[in-house]
Amino acid sequence: MTPGVLVDELARRIVEHDGWVRVLVDGAPPTLPEELADALVAPLRAAGRAVVRVHAEDFLRPASVRFEHGRHDADSFLEDRLDVGALGREVLDPFAASGRYLPTLWDARTDRATRAGYEQAPDRAVLVLDGSLLLGRWLDAELTVHLTVRRATLERRVAADDRWTLPAFARYDEETEPTQVADVVVHVDDPRRPAIEERAL
């Protein structure tokens, strides 16, 4: 299908849910999960749903934790980089209960807390969270989308400075099996012609 058809199909599935809706868009950085998440905003708003965008990159752990075993440790990248507890506690869980959420927690560039305040989304709003290595971590959502490519494609697209992360994504695929646990799997080896693979909702 075309990227536009993909976005429309995902938006259709999202608006089938009533109340506050949480959507996770997961994928390795070369699959551009943030671009798909951003593309969902306009059609969701056109369908009458307010949209909140949150980035997992704003919920990283402090550098002292992330880099305890060095700046290029693939296991730490997988296990210690993301503050999963904060995403659940400060974003996803309160949003489902009342529409309240924390938009950001940590600025990785300054290695300091953002000191952001809580925000309140209107009724029936949709929270779209993008990031990498999100699935299999007890993060609750009404719809999970995983962007996947063949391993050779990923190796070709990863920037030279980030090739040390490849073992982390290999472990993620083997241990978490995101293509099995996601509600919707999208193959993006050719980003101009994404292919959707059905998963049980």
Buried (B, 14 or more C-beta within 10 A) or exposed (E): EEBEEBBBBBBEBBBEBEEBBBBBBBBBBBBBBBBBBBBBBEBBEEEEBBBBBBBBBBBBBBEEEBBEEEEEBBEBBBBBBBBBEBBBEBBBBBBBEEBBBBBBBBBBEEEEEBEBEEEEBEEBBBBBBBBBBBBBBEBEBBBBBBBBBEEEBBBEBBEEEBEBBBBBBBBBBEEBEBBEBBBBBBBBBEBEEBEBEEBEE
